């Protein structure tokens, strides 16, 4: 496995019915999560979640990909060079 990277995954949940699936995936990768912040934005009926991880790049990409495959959910990742 490659060396660990610091990353932030930004998630927008437009289909609130997917919230349980997003949380299940985050729990599955919980050993890598440093912290997370979720903000419901009721005016637009969405939730915005930021997740900070310390994990190998492959693991970060795997989590982002799985989240992005959920209908009504978007995810983007920013990785450090550290």
PyMOL commands that set and color helices and strands:
alter all, ss='L'
color gray80, all
select helices_A, chain A and resi 16-28+30-32+57-68
alter helices_A, ss='H'
color red, helices_A
select strands_A, chain A and resi 4-13+33-41+46-56+73-79
alter strands_A, ss='S'
color yellow, strands_A
deselect
rebuild
show_as cartoon
